[in-house]
Amino acid sequence: MNYEVFIEGENITLCIPNDYAINNDGWAQWFNDIQSMQATEHAVFPNYALSQRERLNNLAADSSKIVLLICDQQAEHAYGVLSLQNIDMRSRIAEVAITMSKKARTCLLYTSD
């Protein structure tokens, strides 16, 4: 396993983000896909490994956001991120955002048993 498992699912596993996702699985590049990101605030400026590492380092300090990696079932490779933002603990609500790599569209979403 390359990632620490947070929640293990039937088809995917949600994992704690780390440098492996940036260095090996292309986390920074997921946000440079202009076509996929056109309805978001991403892909306006180029995203680099260094800027993604800075975001990763700031995640623990931001209690209004939870970011988990969407990984294959064995937690070997990350294919996207699941974000909970603007978390209101009192009302138990949050905004949900999912960003997936192009590779995920064939590797995770269209697989069958």
LOFI-513805 format. One line per 4 residues: number of its first residue (from 1); for each residue x, y, z of N, C-alpha, C, O, CB. Coordinates in Angstrom, 1 decimal. Glycine has a CB too. Layout:
NUM> X Y Z X Y Z X Y Z X Y Z X Y Z | ...
end
This chain:
1> 0.8 -1.2 0.0 0.0 0.0 0.0 0.9 1.3 0.0 1.9 1.3 0.7 -1.0 0.0 1.2 | 0.5 2.2 -0.8 1.2 3.5 -0.9 0.5 4.6 0.0 1.1 5.6 0.2 1.3 4.0 -2.3 | -0.7 4.3 0.4 -1.5 5.3 1.2 -2.0 4.7 2.4 -2.3 3.5 2.6 -2.6 5.8 0.3 | -2.2 5.6 3.4 -2.9 5.2 4.7 -4.4 5.2 4.4 -4.9 6.3 4.0 -2.4 6.1 5.9
5> -5.0 4.1 4.7 -6.5 4.0 4.4 -7.3 4.8 5.5 -7.0 4.7 6.7 -6.9 2.5 4.4 | -8.2 5.5 5.0 -9.2 6.2 5.9 -10.5 5.4 6.0 -11.0 5.1 7.0 -9.4 7.7 5.5 | -11.0 5.2 4.8 -12.3 4.4 4.7 -12.1 3.4 3.5 -11.8 3.8 2.4 -13.5 5.3 4.5 | -12.2 2.1 3.8 -12.1 1.1 2.8 -13.5 0.8 2.2 -14.4 0.5 3.0 -11.4 -0.2 3.3
9> -13.6 0.9 0.9 -14.9 0.6 0.3 -14.9 -0.6 -0.5 -13.9 -1.3 -0.6 -15.3 1.8 -0.6 | -16.0 -0.9 -1.1 -16.2 -2.1 -1.9 -15.4 -2.0 -3.2 -14.8 -3.0 -3.6 -17.7 -2.4 -2.2 | -15.4 -0.9 -3.9 -14.7 -0.7 -5.1 -13.5 0.3 -5.1 -12.6 0.2 -5.8 -15.7 -0.2 -6.2 | -13.6 1.3 -4.2 -12.6 2.3 -4.0 -12.3 2.4 -2.5 -13.0 2.0 -1.6 -13.0 3.6 -4.6
13> -11.1 3.0 -2.2 -10.7 3.3 -0.9 -10.4 4.8 -0.8 -9.7 5.3 -1.6 -9.4 2.4 -0.5 | -10.8 5.4 0.3 -10.5 6.8 0.6 -9.3 6.8 1.5 -9.3 6.1 2.5 -11.7 7.6 1.2 | -8.3 7.6 1.1 -7.0 7.5 1.8 -6.5 8.9 2.2 -7.0 9.9 1.7 -5.9 6.9 0.9 | -5.6 8.9 3.1 -5.0 10.2 3.6 -4.0 10.7 2.5 -3.1 9.9 2.1 -4.3 10.0 5.0
17> -4.1 11.9 2.1 -3.2 12.4 1.1 -1.8 12.4 1.6 -1.5 12.7 2.8 -3.6 13.8 0.7 | -0.8 12.2 0.7 0.6 12.3 1.0 1.4 12.6 -0.3 0.8 12.7 -1.4 1.1 10.9 1.6 | 2.7 12.7 -0.1 3.6 13.1 -1.3 3.6 12.1 -2.4 3.8 12.5 -3.5 5.0 13.3 -0.8 | 3.3 10.8 -2.1 3.3 9.8 -3.2 2.3 10.2 -4.3 2.5 10.0 -5.5 2.9 8.4 -2.6
21> 1.1 10.7 -3.9 0.1 11.1 -4.9 0.7 12.2 -5.8 0.3 12.3 -7.0 -1.2 11.6 -4.2 | 1.5 13.1 -5.2 2.0 14.2 -6.0 3.2 13.7 -6.9 3.2 14.0 -8.1 2.6 15.3 -5.1 | 4.0 12.9 -6.3 5.2 12.5 -7.1 5.0 11.3 -8.0 5.7 11.3 -9.1 6.3 12.0 -6.1 | 4.0 10.5 -7.8 3.8 9.3 -8.6 2.5 9.2 -9.3 2.4 8.5 -10.3 4.0 8.1 -7.7
25> 1.4 9.7 -8.7 0.1 9.5 -9.3 -0.5 10.7 -10.0 -1.6 10.7 -10.5 -0.8 9.1 -8.2 | 0.3 11.8 -10.1 -0.1 13.0 -10.9 -1.1 13.9 -10.2 -1.9 14.6 -11.0 -0.6 12.5 -12.1 | -1.2 14.0 -8.9 -2.2 14.8 -8.2 -2.2 16.3 -8.8 -3.2 16.8 -9.0 -1.9 14.8 -6.7 | -1.0 16.8 -9.0 -0.9 18.2 -9.5 -1.5 18.3 -10.8 -2.2 19.4 -11.1 0.5 18.7 -9.5
29> -1.3 17.4 -11.7 -1.8 17.4 -13.1 -3.4 17.3 -13.2 -3.9 17.8 -14.2 -1.2 16.4 -13.9 | -4.0 16.7 -12.2 -5.5 16.5 -12.3 -6.2 17.9 -12.4 -7.2 18.0 -13.1 -6.0 15.8 -11.1 | -5.6 18.9 -11.8 -6.2 20.2 -11.8 -5.8 21.1 -13.0 -6.2 22.2 -13.0 -5.9 20.9 -10.5 | -5.0 20.6 -13.9 -4.7 21.3 -15.1 -5.5 20.9 -16.3 -5.3 21.4 -17.4 -3.2 21.0 -15.4
33> -6.5 20.0 -16.2 -7.3 19.6 -17.3 -8.4 20.6 -17.4 -9.4 20.6 -16.7 -7.9 18.2 -17.0 | -8.2 21.6 -18.3 -9.1 22.7 -18.5 -10.5 22.3 -18.8 -11.5 22.8 -18.3 -8.6 23.6 -19.6 | -10.7 21.3 -19.7 -12.1 20.8 -20.0 -12.8 20.3 -18.8 -14.0 20.6 -18.6 -12.0 19.7 -21.1 | -12.1 19.5 -18.0 -12.8 18.9 -16.8 -13.0 19.9 -15.7 -13.9 19.8 -14.9 -12.0 17.7 -16.3
37> -12.2 20.9 -15.7 -12.2 21.9 -14.6 -12.9 23.2 -14.9 -12.9 24.1 -14.1 -10.8 22.2 -14.2 | -13.6 23.3 -16.0 -14.2 24.5 -16.5 -15.3 25.0 -15.5 -15.6 26.2 -15.5 -14.8 24.4 -17.8 | -15.9 24.2 -14.8 -17.0 24.6 -13.8 -16.4 24.8 -12.4 -17.2 24.9 -11.5 -18.1 23.6 -13.8 | -15.1 24.8 -12.3 -14.5 25.0 -11.0 -13.6 26.2 -11.0 -13.4 26.9 -12.0 -13.7 23.7 -10.6
41> -13.0 26.4 -9.8 -12.0 27.5 -9.7 -10.6 27.0 -10.1 -9.6 27.8 -10.1 -11.9 28.1 -8.3 | -10.5 25.8 -10.5 -9.2 25.2 -10.9 -8.9 25.4 -12.4 -9.8 25.8 -13.1 -9.1 23.7 -10.5 | -7.7 25.1 -12.8 -7.2 25.2 -14.2 -7.3 26.7 -14.7 -7.3 26.9 -15.9 -8.1 24.3 -15.1 | -7.3 27.6 -13.8 -7.2 29.0 -14.2 -5.7 29.4 -14.3 -5.3 30.0 -15.2 -7.9 30.0 -13.2
45> -4.9 28.9 -13.4 -3.5 29.0 -13.4 -2.9 27.6 -13.4 -3.5 26.7 -12.8 -3.0 29.8 -12.1 | -1.7 27.4 -14.0 -1.1 26.1 -14.0 -0.8 25.6 -12.5 -0.4 26.4 -11.7 0.2 26.1 -14.8 | -1.1 24.3 -12.3 -0.8 23.7 -11.0 0.5 22.9 -11.2 0.6 22.1 -12.1 -2.0 22.8 -10.6 | 1.4 23.0 -10.2 2.7 22.4 -10.3 2.8 21.5 -9.0 2.0 21.6 -8.1 3.8 23.4 -10.3
49> 3.7 20.5 -9.1 4.0 19.7 -7.9 4.3 20.5 -6.7 3.8 20.2 -5.6 5.1 18.7 -8.2 | 5.0 21.6 -6.8 5.4 22.4 -5.7 4.2 23.1 -5.1 4.0 23.2 -3.9 6.4 23.5 -6.1 | 3.3 23.6 -5.9 2.1 24.3 -5.4 1.1 23.2 -4.7 0.5 23.5 -3.8 1.3 25.0 -6.5 | 1.1 22.0 -5.3 0.2 21.0 -4.7 0.8 20.5 -3.4 0.0 20.3 -2.4 0.1 19.8 -5.7
53> 2.1 20.5 -3.3 2.8 20.1 -2.0 2.5 21.1 -0.9 2.3 20.8 0.2 4.3 19.9 -2.2 | 2.4 22.4 -1.3 2.1 23.5 -0.4 0.7 23.3 0.1 0.4 23.5 1.3 2.2 24.9 -1.1 | -0.3 23.0 -0.8 -1.7 22.7 -0.4 -1.7 21.5 0.6 -2.4 21.6 1.6 -2.6 22.4 -1.6 | -1.0 20.5 0.2 -1.0 19.3 1.1 -0.5 19.7 2.5 -1.1 19.2 3.5 -0.1 18.2 0.5
57> 0.5 20.5 2.6 1.1 20.8 3.9 0.1 21.7 4.7 0.2 21.8 5.9 2.4 21.6 3.7 | -0.8 22.4 4.0 -1.7 23.3 4.7 -3.1 22.6 5.0 -3.9 23.2 5.7 -2.0 24.5 3.8 | -3.3 21.4 4.6 -4.6 20.7 4.8 -4.9 20.5 6.3 -6.0 20.7 6.7 -4.6 19.4 4.1 | -3.9 20.1 7.0 -4.1 19.8 8.5 -4.5 21.1 9.2 -5.2 21.0 10.3 -2.8 19.3 9.1
61> -4.1 22.3 8.8 -4.4 23.5 9.5 -5.8 24.1 9.2 -6.3 24.9 9.9 -3.4 24.5 9.2 | -6.4 23.5 8.1 -7.7 24.1 7.7 -8.8 23.2 8.1 -9.1 22.2 7.5 -7.7 24.2 6.1 | -9.5 23.5 9.2 -10.6 22.7 9.8 -11.9 22.9 9.0 -12.8 22.2 9.4 -10.8 23.1 11.3 | -11.9 23.8 8.1 -13.2 23.9 7.3 -13.2 23.0 6.0 -14.1 23.1 5.2 -13.4 25.4 6.9
65> -12.1 22.2 5.9 -12.0 21.4 4.7 -11.4 20.0 5.1 -10.5 19.9 5.9 -11.1 22.1 3.7 | -12.0 19.0 4.4 -11.4 17.6 4.5 -11.1 17.2 3.1 -12.0 17.2 2.3 -12.4 16.6 5.3 | -9.9 16.7 2.8 -9.6 16.2 1.5 -9.0 14.8 1.7 -8.1 14.5 2.4 -8.5 17.1 0.8 | -9.6 13.9 0.9 -9.2 12.5 0.9 -8.9 12.1 -0.6 -9.6 12.5 -1.5 -10.3 11.5 1.5
69> -8.0 11.2 -0.7 -7.6 10.7 -2.0 -8.6 9.5 -2.4 -8.9 8.7 -1.5 -6.2 10.2 -2.1 | -9.0 9.5 -3.6 -9.8 8.4 -4.1 -8.8 7.4 -4.7 -8.2 7.7 -5.8 -10.9 8.8 -5.2 | -8.7 6.2 -4.1 -7.7 5.2 -4.5 -8.3 4.0 -5.0 -9.5 3.7 -4.8 -6.7 4.9 -3.4 | -7.5 3.1 -5.6 -8.0 1.8 -6.0 -8.2 1.0 -4.7 -7.8 1.5 -3.6 -7.1 1.1 -6.9
73> -8.8 -0.1 -4.7 -9.2 -0.9 -3.6 -8.0 -1.2 -2.7 -8.1 -1.3 -1.5 -10.0 -2.1 -3.9 | -6.8 -1.5 -3.3 -5.6 -1.9 -2.6 -4.8 -0.7 -2.1 -3.8 -0.9 -1.4 -4.8 -2.7 -3.5 | -5.3 0.5 -2.3 -4.6 1.8 -1.9 -3.2 1.9 -2.5 -2.3 2.4 -1.8 -4.5 1.8 -0.3 | -3.1 1.4 -3.7 -1.8 1.5 -4.4 -1.7 2.7 -5.2 -0.6 3.3 -5.3 -1.6 0.3 -5.3
77> -2.8 3.2 -5.9 -2.8 4.4 -6.7 -3.9 5.3 -6.4 -5.1 4.8 -6.2 -2.8 3.9 -8.2 | -3.7 6.6 -6.5 -4.7 7.6 -6.3 -5.2 8.1 -7.7 -4.3 8.3 -8.6 -4.3 8.8 -5.5 | -6.5 8.2 -7.9 -7.0 8.7 -9.2 -7.8 9.9 -9.1 -8.3 10.5 -10.1 -7.9 7.6 -9.7 | -8.0 10.5 -7.8 -8.7 11.7 -7.7 -8.8 12.1 -6.2 -8.2 11.4 -5.3 -10.1 11.5 -8.3
81> -9.5 13.2 -6.0 -9.7 13.6 -4.6 -11.2 13.9 -4.3 -12.0 14.3 -5.2 -8.9 14.9 -4.3 | -11.6 13.7 -3.1 -12.9 14.0 -2.6 -12.7 15.1 -1.5 -11.9 14.9 -0.6 -13.6 12.7 -2.0 | -13.4 16.2 -1.7 -13.2 17.3 -0.8 -14.6 17.6 -0.1 -15.6 17.7 -0.8 -12.7 18.6 -1.5 | -14.5 17.8 1.2 -15.7 18.4 1.9 -15.2 19.8 2.3 -14.2 19.9 3.0 -16.1 17.5 3.2
85> -16.0 20.8 1.9 -15.6 22.2 2.2 -16.7 22.9 2.9 -17.9 22.5 2.9 -15.2 22.9 0.9 | -16.4 24.0 3.6 -17.4 24.8 4.3 -18.2 23.9 5.2 -19.4 23.9 5.2 -18.3 25.6 3.3 | -17.5 23.1 6.0 -18.1 22.2 6.9 -18.8 23.0 8.1 -18.2 23.8 8.7 -17.1 21.2 7.5 | -20.1 22.7 8.3 -20.8 23.2 9.5 -21.1 22.0 10.4 -22.0 21.3 10.2 -22.1 24.0 9.0
89> -20.3 21.9 11.4 -20.4 20.8 12.4 -21.8 20.8 13.1 -22.4 19.8 13.4 -19.3 20.8 13.4 | -22.3 22.0 13.4 -23.6 22.1 14.1 -24.7 21.6 13.2 -25.6 20.8 13.7 -23.8 23.6 14.5 | -24.8 22.0 12.0 -25.8 21.5 11.1 -25.5 20.2 10.4 -26.4 19.6 9.8 -26.1 22.6 10.1 | -24.2 19.8 10.5 -23.8 18.6 9.9 -24.0 18.6 8.4 -24.4 17.6 7.8 -24.5 17.4 10.5
93> -23.6 19.7 7.8 -23.6 19.8 6.3 -22.3 20.3 5.8 -21.5 20.9 6.5 -24.7 20.8 5.9 | -22.0 20.1 4.5 -20.8 20.5 3.9 -21.0 20.5 2.3 -21.9 19.8 1.8 -19.6 19.6 4.2 | -20.2 21.2 1.6 -20.1 21.1 0.2 -19.2 20.0 -0.2 -18.2 19.8 0.4 -19.7 22.5 -0.4 | -19.6 19.2 -1.2 -18.8 18.1 -1.7 -18.3 18.4 -3.1 -19.0 18.8 -3.9 -19.7 16.8 -1.6
97> -17.0 18.1 -3.3 -16.4 18.2 -4.6 -15.6 17.0 -4.9 -14.9 16.5 -4.0 -15.6 19.5 -4.7 | -15.7 16.5 -6.1 -14.9 15.3 -6.5 -14.1 15.7 -7.8 -14.7 16.2 -8.7 -15.8 14.0 -6.8 | -12.8 15.5 -7.8 -12.0 15.7 -8.9 -11.3 14.4 -9.3 -10.6 13.8 -8.4 -11.0 16.9 -8.7 | -11.5 14.0 -10.5 -10.9 12.7 -10.9 -10.0 12.9 -12.1 -10.2 13.8 -12.9 -12.0 11.7 -11.3
101> -8.9 12.1 -12.2 -8.0 12.2 -13.3 -8.6 11.6 -14.5 -9.6 10.8 -14.4 -6.7 11.5 -13.0 | -8.1 11.9 -15.7 -8.6 11.3 -16.9 -8.4 9.8 -16.8 -9.3 9.0 -17.3 -7.9 11.8 -18.2 | -7.3 9.3 -16.3 -7.0 7.9 -16.1 -8.1 7.2 -15.3 -8.3 6.0 -15.6 -5.6 7.7 -15.5 | -8.7 7.9 -14.4 -9.7 7.2 -13.5 -10.9 6.9 -14.3 -11.6 5.9 -14.0 -10.1 8.2 -12.4
105> -11.2 7.6 -15.3 -12.4 7.3 -16.1 -12.4 5.9 -16.7 -13.4 5.3 -17.0 -12.6 8.4 -17.2 | -11.2 5.4 -17.0 -11.1 4.1 -17.6 -10.7 3.1 -16.5 -11.1 1.9 -16.6 -10.2 4.0 -18.7 | -9.9 3.5 -15.5 -9.4 2.5 -14.5 -10.4 2.2 -13.4 -10.5 1.1 -13.0 -8.1 3.1 -13.9 | -11.2 3.2 -13.0 -12.1 3.0 -11.8 -13.5 2.9 -12.2 -14.3 2.1 -11.8 -11.8 4.0 -10.8
109> -13.9 3.9 -13.0 -15.4 4.1 -13.3 -16.0 3.0 -14.2 -17.2 2.8 -14.1 -15.6 5.4 -13.8 | -15.2 2.4 -15.0 -15.8 1.5 -16.0 -15.3 0.1 -15.9 -15.2 -0.7 -16.9 -15.5 2.0 -17.4 | -14.9 -0.3 -14.7 -14.4 -1.6 -14.5 -15.6 -2.5 -14.1 -16.6 -2.0 -13.5 -13.3 -1.7 -13.4 | -15.5 -3.7 -14.3 -16.6 -4.7 -13.9 -16.0 -5.9 -13.3 -14.8 -6.2 -13.6 -17.5 -5.1 -15.1
113> -16.7 -6.6 -12.4 -16.2 -7.7 -11.7 -16.3 -9.0 -12.6 -16.0 -10.1 -12.2 -17.0 -8.0 -10.4
end
